[in-house]
Amino acid sequence: MASRQVFLKDLKVADLKRELAERECETTGKKADLQNRLKEALENEGENPDIFLFEIAGDINSALQSLENKLLENATKMQQELQESSGSLEKNLQEKLLENATQMQQKLQETSGNLKESLEQKHIENSTNLEQKLLGNINSLEQKITDNSSWLQKQMDGKFGEIENKLVTVEEEFQNKFREMERKFATLVLEGGEQQRMINTTLKSPGSDIDRLSNPELSSRMEISRIRMKPPQFDGKSSWVNYLRQFEAATRANGWSLAEKATALTLALRGDATDILQTLSLEEQEDYHQLVRHLEMRYGQSHLEHVYHSQLKNRYQKNNESLQEFEADIARLVRLAYSSTPENVMERLAVQAFLDGLRDTETRQALTLARPSKLVDALARFLEFEAAKQSCKRSS
């Protein structure tokens, strides 16, 4: 079949691929891609792609054979070139990689050194700024606490002054009442010689009612000495620790001996608490210390100290719990957990537990700086701190 000449735009896909293969160009893609690629190849050869004519052979088999031979020749040539250049290329690549690795290591070392210096400088600046802000806040807080302490002291002084004035008024009223009683007694008309003699005798006897009326201080002491405090009753359902404190207070006021205290405690037992008398001998019942020891073993809480230790350790302020309620519960748990501890040590333990359990971090820091020695002082400091915060909010 005779060959024919066609322009680039008239070439079919097969013709385009053949022409590209002859020029050692990529033969994949759509027809438009093949046309553009062949157009670039012609321009690289110095030909005008718009007027260049392609020879299209009539015999497809001979064209294919020619193309195959051309491809085989090119493949052999490329293989030889690749074998020759692979050795030098591998060597150059290794040298280049080694050079790049050395340069990267140097740059990393320089960068890490600069970064370390920058971070250290930044850390120092941040630490200095934070310290200055913290000192400023502490000084401001101390000033507010001092101002509120002065205000509270003035308020307390004013209250004390009012109380003292009321006491003076009560004392004056008492003195007026006493003088009025003396005047009424002096105006009494006593009939009968025997009554007059008895009155004279009574007036002369020290410590008599008349003598007490004329001597208010002696009268007050004698009336107090006649007072007898009745101890409370114990039925085993209320707190034994609190009851024992009330009972001891009554015994001190009455000035009872150990035997009298044992008798009074026995008579004060009610309900289920009286069952303990069945387990005691007469000697133990009359021995105050033995009686208290048995009651302590049955109704006391000393054997539960480890339980109160755990409760105190895990006691934190609840969400809706006021600080006064939290302080009262801490005081209760400390006394139950450390009942035999000296008072000053107990106070320090209570203050520490109180601070550890506070929910508000800002409040805890402020109270820690105040260093309260007693639990009631810690609560007072908190109230001062809250007053200062409210004052600052109103002013802002």
C-alpha positions as CSV (number, residue, x, y, z in Angstrom):
1,M,0.0,0.0,0.0
2,A,1.5,3.5,-0.9
3,S,2.3,6.0,1.8
4,R,0.6,9.3,2.3
5,Q,1.4,12.6,3.9
6,V,-0.8,14.2,6.7
7,F,-0.5,17.1,9.1
8,L,-0.2,16.8,12.9
9,K,-3.9,17.4,13.5
10,D,-4.9,14.6,11.1
11,L,-2.8,11.9,12.8
12,K,-4.7,9.1,14.6
13,V,-3.8,7.9,18.1
14,A,-1.8,5.0,16.8
15,D,0.1,7.3,14.4
16,L,0.8,9.7,17.3
17,K,2.1,7.0,19.5
18,R,4.3,5.6,16.7
19,E,5.8,9.1,16.0
20,L,6.4,9.7,19.7
21,A,8.0,6.3,20.1
22,E,10.4,7.0,17.2
23,R,11.4,10.2,19.0
24,E,11.8,8.3,22.3
25,C,8.9,10.2,24.0
26,E,6.2,9.0,26.3
27,T,3.3,7.3,24.5
28,T,0.6,7.3,27.2
29,G,-2.3,9.6,27.7
30,K,-5.2,11.0,25.7
31,K,-5.1,12.1,22.1
32,A,-4.7,15.8,23.0
33,D,-1.9,15.0,25.3
34,L,-0.1,13.0,22.6
35,Q,-0.6,15.8,20.1
36,N,0.9,18.4,22.5
37,R,3.8,16.1,23.3
38,L,4.6,15.5,19.6
39,K,4.3,19.2,18.9
40,E,6.9,19.9,21.6
41,A,9.2,17.2,20.1
42,L,9.0,18.8,16.6
43,E,9.7,22.2,18.0
44,N,12.8,20.8,19.8
45,E,13.9,19.3,16.4
46,G,13.5,22.8,14.9
47,E,10.4,21.9,12.8
48,N,7.2,23.9,12.5
49,P,4.5,21.6,13.8
50,D,1.7,23.4,11.9
51,I,3.2,22.7,8.4
52,F,5.2,19.6,9.1
53,L,4.0,16.6,7.0
54,F,4.1,13.1,8.4
55,E,4.7,10.1,6.1
56,I,2.0,7.4,6.9
57,A,3.1,4.0,5.5
58,G,0.6,1.9,3.8
59,D,2.1,-1.4,5.1
60,I,1.4,-1.6,8.8
61,N,3.4,-4.7,9.4
62,S,6.5,-3.3,7.9
63,A,6.0,-0.1,10.0
64,L,5.5,-2.1,13.1
65,Q,8.7,-4.1,12.4
66,S,10.6,-1.0,11.8
67,L,9.3,0.5,15.0
68,E,10.2,-2.7,16.9
69,N,13.7,-2.7,15.6
70,K,14.1,1.0,16.5
71,L,12.8,0.3,20.0
72,L,15.2,-2.6,20.5
73,E,18.1,-0.6,19.3
74,N,17.3,2.3,21.6
75,A,16.7,-0.1,24.6
76,T,20.1,-1.7,24.0
77,K,21.8,1.7,23.8
78,M,20.1,2.9,26.9
79,Q,21.0,-0.2,28.9
80,Q,24.7,0.3,28.0
81,E,24.5,4.0,29.0
82,L,22.8,3.1,32.2
83,Q,25.5,0.5,33.1
84,E,28.3,3.0,32.4
85,S,26.7,5.8,34.4
86,S,25.3,3.7,37.3
87,G,28.7,3.3,38.9
88,S,29.6,7.0,38.8
89,L,26.1,8.0,39.7
90,E,26.1,5.8,42.8
91,K,29.4,7.2,43.9
92,N,28.3,10.8,43.4
93,L,25.0,10.1,45.2
94,Q,26.8,8.7,48.2
95,E,29.2,11.7,48.4
96,K,26.3,14.1,48.0
97,L,24.3,12.3,50.8
98,L,27.3,12.3,53.1
99,E,27.9,16.0,52.4
100,N,24.2,16.9,53.1
101,A,24.2,14.8,56.3
102,T,27.3,16.7,57.6
103,Q,25.7,20.0,56.7
104,M,22.4,19.1,58.4
105,Q,24.2,17.9,61.5
106,Q,26.1,21.2,61.8
107,K,22.9,23.2,61.3
108,L,21.0,21.1,63.9
109,Q,23.8,21.7,66.4
110,E,23.8,25.4,65.8
111,T,20.0,25.6,65.9
112,S,19.8,23.5,69.1
113,G,22.3,25.7,70.8
114,N,20.5,28.9,69.8
115,L,17.1,27.4,70.8
116,K,18.5,26.3,74.2
117,E,19.8,29.8,74.9
118,S,16.6,31.3,73.8
119,L,14.5,29.0,76.0
120,E,16.7,29.6,79.0
121,Q,16.5,33.4,78.6
122,K,12.7,33.1,78.2
123,H,12.4,30.9,81.3
124,I,14.4,33.5,83.3
125,E,12.2,36.3,82.1
126,N,9.0,34.4,82.8
127,S,10.2,33.4,86.3
128,T,11.2,37.0,87.1
129,N,7.8,38.3,86.0
130,L,5.9,35.6,87.8
131,E,7.9,36.3,91.0
132,Q,7.2,40.0,90.8
133,K,3.5,39.5,90.2
134,L,3.3,37.0,93.1
135,L,5.1,39.4,95.5
136,G,2.8,42.2,94.4
137,N,-0.3,40.1,95.0
138,I,1.0,39.0,98.4
139,N,1.8,42.6,99.4
140,S,-1.7,43.7,98.3
141,L,-3.3,40.8,100.1
142,E,-1.4,41.5,103.3
143,Q,-2.4,45.1,103.1
144,K,-6.1,44.2,102.7
145,I,-5.9,41.8,105.6
146,T,-4.2,44.5,107.7
147,D,-6.9,47.0,106.8
148,N,-9.7,44.5,107.5
149,S,-8.1,43.5,110.8
150,S,-8.0,47.1,111.9
151,W,-11.6,47.5,110.9
152,L,-12.6,44.4,112.8
153,Q,-10.6,45.5,115.8
154,K,-12.4,48.8,115.9
155,Q,-15.7,47.1,115.6
156,M,-14.8,44.7,118.5
157,D,-13.5,47.6,120.6
158,G,-16.8,49.4,120.0
159,K,-18.8,46.3,121.0
160,F,-16.6,45.8,124.1
161,G,-17.3,49.4,125.1
162,E,-21.0,48.9,124.7
163,I,-20.8,45.7,126.9
164,E,-18.8,47.5,129.5
165,N,-21.3,50.4,129.6
166,K,-24.1,47.9,130.0
167,L,-22.3,46.1,132.8
168,V,-21.7,49.4,134.6
169,T,-25.4,50.2,134.2
170,V,-26.4,46.7,135.6
171,E,-24.0,47.1,138.5
172,E,-25.5,50.6,139.4
173,E,-29.0,49.1,139.3
174,F,-27.9,46.3,141.6
175,Q,-26.4,48.7,144.0
176,N,-29.5,50.9,144.0
177,K,-31.7,47.8,144.6
178,F,-29.5,46.7,147.5
179,R,-29.6,50.2,149.1
180,E,-33.3,50.2,148.8
181,M,-33.5,46.8,150.6
182,E,-31.3,48.2,153.4
183,R,-33.6,51.2,153.8
184,K,-36.7,49.0,153.9
185,F,-35.1,46.7,156.5
186,A,-34.1,49.6,158.7
187,T,-37.7,50.9,158.8
188,L,-39.2,47.7,160.0
189,V,-40.8,47.8,163.4
190,L,-40.1,44.6,165.3
191,E,-42.4,43.9,168.3
192,G,-41.5,41.8,171.3
193,G,-38.4,41.8,173.4
194,E,-37.5,38.2,172.5
195,Q,-37.7,39.0,168.8
196,Q,-35.6,42.2,169.4
197,R,-33.0,40.1,171.3
198,M,-32.9,37.5,168.6
199,I,-32.4,40.2,166.0
200,N,-29.6,41.8,168.0
201,T,-28.0,38.4,168.4
202,T,-28.3,37.7,164.7
203,L,-26.9,41.1,163.9
204,K,-23.8,40.4,166.0
205,S,-23.2,36.9,164.6
206,P,-20.8,36.9,161.6
207,G,-22.2,35.4,158.4
208,S,-25.8,36.0,159.4
209,D,-28.4,37.2,156.9
210,I,-28.3,40.7,158.3
211,D,-24.5,40.7,158.1
212,R,-24.8,39.5,154.5
213,L,-27.2,42.3,153.7
214,S,-24.8,44.9,155.0
215,N,-21.9,43.2,153.2
216,P,-22.7,42.6,149.5
217,E,-19.4,40.8,148.8
218,L,-19.9,38.3,151.7
219,S,-23.5,37.8,150.6
220,S,-22.5,37.0,147.1
221,R,-19.9,34.4,148.2
222,M,-22.3,32.7,150.6
223,E,-25.1,32.5,147.9
224,I,-22.6,30.9,145.4
225,S,-21.4,28.4,148.0
226,R,-25.0,27.3,148.6
227,I,-25.6,26.7,144.8
228,R,-25.6,23.0,143.9
229,M,-25.4,22.2,140.2
230,K,-27.5,19.2,139.3
231,P,-25.6,16.9,136.9
232,P,-27.4,16.0,133.7
233,Q,-28.8,12.5,133.1
234,F,-27.3,9.9,130.7
235,D,-29.3,7.3,128.8
236,G,-26.6,5.9,126.6
237,K,-28.0,7.5,123.4
238,S,-26.3,10.9,123.6
239,S,-22.5,11.5,123.2
240,W,-20.6,10.1,126.2
241,V,-17.7,12.5,125.7
242,N,-20.0,15.6,125.8
243,Y,-21.9,14.2,128.8
244,L,-18.7,13.5,130.7
245,R,-17.6,17.1,130.2
246,Q,-20.9,18.4,131.5
247,F,-20.8,16.0,134.5
248,E,-17.2,17.0,135.4
249,A,-18.2,20.7,135.2
250,A,-21.0,20.1,137.7
251,T,-18.7,18.2,140.0
252,R,-16.2,20.9,140.0
253,A,-18.8,23.5,140.8
254,N,-20.2,21.4,143.6
255,G,-16.7,20.6,145.0
256,W,-17.5,16.8,145.2
257,S,-15.1,14.2,146.3
258,L,-14.5,11.0,144.3
259,A,-17.0,9.1,146.3
260,E,-19.7,11.8,145.8
261,K,-18.9,11.9,142.1
262,A,-19.3,8.1,141.9
263,T,-22.7,8.3,143.7
264,A,-23.9,11.2,141.5
265,L,-22.9,9.4,138.3
266,T,-24.7,6.2,139.3
267,L,-27.9,8.1,140.1
268,A,-27.6,10.1,136.8
269,L,-27.8,6.9,134.7
270,R,-31.1,6.3,132.9
271,G,-32.6,3.8,130.4
272,D,-30.2,1.3,128.8
273,A,-27.2,3.0,130.5
274,T,-28.3,1.5,133.9
275,D,-27.7,-2.0,132.5
276,I,-24.0,-1.5,133.1
277,L,-24.5,-1.5,136.9
278,Q,-25.4,-5.2,136.6
279,T,-21.9,-6.0,135.3
280,L,-20.1,-4.1,138.2
281,S,-19.3,-5.2,141.7
282,L,-20.2,-2.9,144.6
283,E,-16.5,-1.8,144.9
284,E,-16.3,-0.9,141.2
285,Q,-19.6,1.0,141.4
286,E,-18.3,3.1,144.3
287,D,-14.9,3.7,142.6
288,Y,-15.4,6.7,140.3
289,H,-12.5,6.0,138.0
290,Q,-13.6,2.3,137.5
291,L,-17.2,3.4,136.8
292,V,-16.0,6.0,134.2
293,R,-13.7,3.4,132.6
294,H,-16.6,0.9,132.1
295,L,-18.9,3.5,130.8
296,E,-16.1,4.7,128.4
297,M,-15.6,1.2,127.1
298,R,-19.3,0.8,126.3
299,Y,-20.3,4.2,125.2
300,G,-17.0,6.0,124.5
301,Q,-15.4,6.5,121.1
302,S,-11.7,6.0,121.9
303,H,-11.7,2.6,120.1
304,L,-12.9,4.4,117.0
305,E,-9.9,6.7,116.7
306,H,-8.6,5.0,113.6
307,V,-12.0,5.6,112.0
308,Y,-11.9,9.3,112.8
309,H,-8.3,9.5,111.6
310,S,-9.5,8.2,108.2
311,Q,-12.5,10.5,108.1
312,L,-10.3,13.5,109.0
313,K,-7.8,12.7,106.4
314,N,-10.4,12.5,103.7
315,R,-12.5,15.4,104.8
316,Y,-12.8,18.2,102.2
317,Q,-15.2,21.1,102.0
318,K,-18.4,20.2,100.2
319,N,-19.8,22.3,97.3
320,N,-22.7,23.7,99.3
321,E,-21.0,23.7,102.7
322,S,-20.3,27.0,104.4
323,L,-16.8,27.5,105.9
324,Q,-18.4,27.7,109.4
325,E,-20.0,24.3,109.0
326,F,-16.7,22.9,107.6
327,E,-14.7,24.3,110.5
328,A,-17.1,22.9,113.1
329,D,-16.9,19.4,111.6
330,I,-13.1,19.6,111.5
331,A,-12.9,20.6,115.2
332,R,-15.2,17.6,116.0
333,L,-13.2,15.1,114.1
334,V,-9.9,16.3,115.5
335,R,-11.1,16.0,119.1
336,L,-12.4,12.5,118.4
337,A,-9.3,11.3,116.5
338,Y,-6.8,12.9,118.9
339,S,-8.6,12.9,122.2
340,S,-5.4,12.3,124.3
341,T,-3.3,14.8,122.4
342,P,-2.2,18.1,124.1
343,E,-4.3,21.1,123.3
344,N,-1.7,23.0,121.4
345,V,-0.8,20.0,119.2
346,M,-4.5,19.4,118.6
347,E,-5.0,23.0,117.4
348,R,-2.1,22.7,114.9
349,L,-3.6,19.4,113.6
350,A,-7.0,21.1,113.3
351,V,-5.6,24.1,111.4
352,Q,-3.6,21.9,109.0
353,A,-6.7,19.7,108.3
354,F,-8.8,22.8,107.8
355,L,-6.3,24.3,105.3
356,D,-5.9,21.0,103.4
357,G,-9.6,20.5,103.0
358,L,-10.5,24.0,101.7
359,R,-12.1,23.9,98.3
360,D,-11.0,27.4,97.1
361,T,-7.3,27.5,96.2
362,E,-7.0,31.3,96.6
363,T,-8.5,31.2,100.0
364,R,-6.1,28.4,101.0
365,Q,-3.1,30.4,99.9
366,A,-4.3,33.5,101.8
367,L,-4.9,31.5,105.0
368,T,-1.5,29.7,104.7
369,L,0.3,33.1,104.4
370,A,-1.6,34.3,107.5
371,R,-0.2,31.3,109.6
372,P,-3.1,31.0,112.1
373,S,-2.1,29.1,115.3
374,K,-5.7,28.1,116.2
375,L,-8.7,26.9,114.2
376,V,-10.8,29.8,115.3
377,D,-8.1,32.2,114.1
378,A,-8.1,30.5,110.7
379,L,-11.9,31.0,110.5
380,A,-11.6,34.6,111.5
381,R,-8.9,35.2,108.8
382,F,-11.2,33.6,106.2
383,L,-14.0,36.0,107.1
384,E,-11.6,38.9,106.9
385,F,-10.4,37.7,103.5
386,E,-14.0,37.3,102.2
387,A,-14.9,40.8,103.5
388,A,-11.8,42.2,101.6
389,K,-12.9,40.4,98.4
390,Q,-16.4,41.8,98.6
391,S,-15.1,45.2,99.3
392,C,-12.8,45.0,96.2
393,K,-15.7,43.8,94.1
394,R,-17.9,46.7,95.2
395,S,-15.1,49.3,94.6
396,S,-14.4,47.9,91.1
